[in-house]
Amino acid sequence: MRAITGGAERRAGLSIDCSNVVHLYHLEGTEVIALRGVDLSIDAGEIVALLGPSGAGKSTLLRMLAGLLRPSAGQVRVGDRDVGRMTAAELRSYRATEVGIVLQDPRANLLPYATVRQNVVFAGRGARSSRRTDLPAPPPPDELLSVLGIDSLGNRKIGSLSGGEQQRVALAVGAAGGGNLLLIDEPTSQLDHQQRGEVIEAIHALHAGVGATMVMVTHDPAVAASVPRTVTIRDGRVGAEGRRGGQYAVVGRDGTLQLPPDVLARFPPQTLFRLSERPDGIELKRADPEGE
């Protein structure tokens, strides 16, 4: 794998700002709350992994960033755009030229009857036909394949590739549109140990090469450990963040503070605590009003 050379301008990435984002699903006459007041900021060019249990709201948030879902309340801004207020035509242009999406099953991103190179060329057609002059040109297909270590596969049909090779092609397809935001859903969930390592390396090579902001949903500890920042979503809220190996709880807009699962196992809901202010912060101590 190698870096992008002079063939294409390195992208600046798009910033992300989610403010009090709520999303409701309507199922069989009832409402299911998928997101309940998410506040999240991601800098342009950052690479972030979204963690959390199944059903926590990670994929819902990813779909909102892609403009595939609108928030029920709150605001989702990507760059200078309010994604939730964009028209259908604006959203089509946004997905064609500004955001790339890599789905969990790589085959869902790919044309099985076409070659690897044909898939990448086809994915970049929207950016090439766009009249916008404010976006950098997408990297040439052969250069993208080289960055991801699959340039030797250019003339192979998708069906002849291994799962790890297909996932790397899916990454190339996601980046081919020239967009400044790449959204990746569970990139290693269907791969063995060796293929996982190859795909993780490919993700970081692509990030270093093109400079786009990257947001990944993952349950894979190896993926989470490879990125400088993780955001854990629990029960539809941002519950914790990881920054370069350290884990931190996050105070919500309404003052809530989610405890990590291992702490919650010791102190179940309705446990009483006393807060004591100290020079270096706040001490949280279990309280027993009956014994005080």
Disulfide bonds with the S-S distance in Angstrom:
none
